[in-house]
Amino acid sequence: MAEDLGERTEAPTGRKLSEARGEGRIPRSQDLGAAIDLIGAVVILVFLGGGLVQTLLVVMRRVLSDGTSDGLLTVDSIEPLVNFSLGHAALALLPLMLVMCLVAYVAQVVQVGLVWTTRPLEPKLNRLNFVANFGNLFGKRNIMKTVVDSVKLTLVMLVAWRFIDTNLAHLAYLPALSMRAGIWTMATMALHLAIWLLVVLLIIGLIDWFYQRWQHTQDLKMTKQDVKDERKDMDGDPKLKAKRFRIAQEIAMQRARHAVPTADVIVTNPTHYSVAIKYDADSMRAPKVVAKGVDHMALLIRQIASVHGVPLVERPPLARALYYAIDVGGEVPPDHYQAVAEILAYVYRIEQAA
């Protein structure tokens, strides 16, 4: 019934997933990426924040003290001041920005691996369809996304409120502390709050990552007819494939009808394999396989050999080995020289006796 209705009940094939990846449609969680970025930012600030603060203090002292002889800012005196401030600020922020770029890159690679495609950047006229896009704003997926985002925001606010409520006594005691102690207390509380929020965001991100992968699979599901059509495209039309097989069989039979009568011996496995061997000491370095076959073709080779008086010798292991090791027209490999030589010698003795 589902097949008749064209319902997408089949899991996406490897080809379908590969095509979607080439188009840039990959399961990716923005929440997980944001959580990893924030974790990286907090870690960087913990280890490199001290140096950044010291550099900014130097810049601030220079700006506030001006450094000019008369204390007045002019066009000529402000230019070196601006250059000094921007230069030191850039040098202080550059390591942090580089590390953050690396963290953001790793956050994406961990989720989707390396993907190089420009398909998402290609212009699409259907994106300019105001009526269709306006209807999508109130679609089921966007409504669910709004609800989920609201729940996530509420959860983060609850964690923050709970933390502030627990540490309310410390906040009330801040005016009684010295400036250094107050700054240290506020920095410690901010770090603890950031850790709690990052744990919550990381859990939300992991849940969203698993959901995005599930949703991606659902979006790419195929109907039974889609799977059949794809298999037909990959393997070819079964009718054409069968026709090509019949033509190949007919060609092989014609070759066997011409080659088998010229063979010196047919090495057989009585029911499955037949290999026709020919050897001419004047023109060949080694015996050659002039025809071979399995099942129906093997039977045909034996029938042709019987009609033309070509000897049949049963050697099942040798017949299987020659069938798989040598193509038609190929020479017998050295590993089988002795076995083939014994068979040819046996056949020549019979012919001489006859």
C-alpha positions, 0 to 999 in steps of 0.5 A: 500500500505504501508503495502504491501511494509513493510513501518514502519508507526506504532508507537512503542509499549510499548514492543518495547520501553522496549526492546530498553531501555534494550539494552541501546538504549534511546533518549539522547542529548549530547548537553543538558548534556554538557550544564548542566555540564557547568552550574554546573561548572560555578556555582561551580567556582563562589561559590567555586572558591575563596577557590580554588584560595587561596589554589593554591596561598599557594601551589605556594608560597611554591613551589617558596620559596622552604622552604629549608635551602640552597635554593637548591632542592635535591632528599630528599628536593623535595619529601615533596614539591611534597607531599605538593603540590599534597595533597593541590591541591587534597583537593582543587579539591576534592569537585569540582570534587565530585559536578561535578560528581553529576551534570553529573549524574543528567544531565543524569538521568533527560533525561533518568531516571535510566537505568542499562544494559551491552548490549552496552558493549557486543562485536559485530563483525559487528563493525569490518566490515571496508567496512560497517562502512566506508560507514556509514561515508558518510551516510545521518545521519552523514552528517546531524550531521556534518552540525548541529554541524557546525551550532552550532559551528558557532552560539556559535562563533557569540555570543562570537564575538558579546560579545567581540565586544561590550566590546572591549572598556573595553578590550582596557582600561585594561592596564590602570587599576591596577592589582587587578582591571584588574583581577576583570574586566577580571573575570567579563567579562569572567563570563558574556561571560560564561553566554551568551554562556551557555544560547545559549548552553542550548537552543541548548541542549533542541532543540537537546533533543526534536529532539533525542526523535523524531528520537528515535521514528522514528527509532523504528517505526514498520510495520503493520505486526510487530505489528500483530506478536508482538500481536500474540506473547503476546496473543498467536495464535488466532487459538490456543486461540480459540481452548483452549476456545472451550476445556474449554467450553466443559469441563465446559459443561460436569461438568454442565451436571453432577453437575446440576442434583444434585443441589437443585435450579437454581437461574437465571437472565432469559436471562443471568445468571444461578447459581446452588446451592446445600445444604446438612445439614449433609455434608456442612457448607453452600450451595455451587455453583456446576455450573454457567454460562452466556449466552449460558452456562446459557441456557444450565444449565436451559435446563439440570435443566428442564430435571431433574426437578431441580427448577428454581427461578428468582432472577436477582440481587442475580444471578449476585451477586453469579456469580461474587462472588463465583467460582464453588465449593465455599460456599455461603458467609455470606452476601447472607445466608439469600437470599439463605436460603429463596430460599431453604426454598421456594423450600423445601416447594414446594417439600413437597407440591408436 
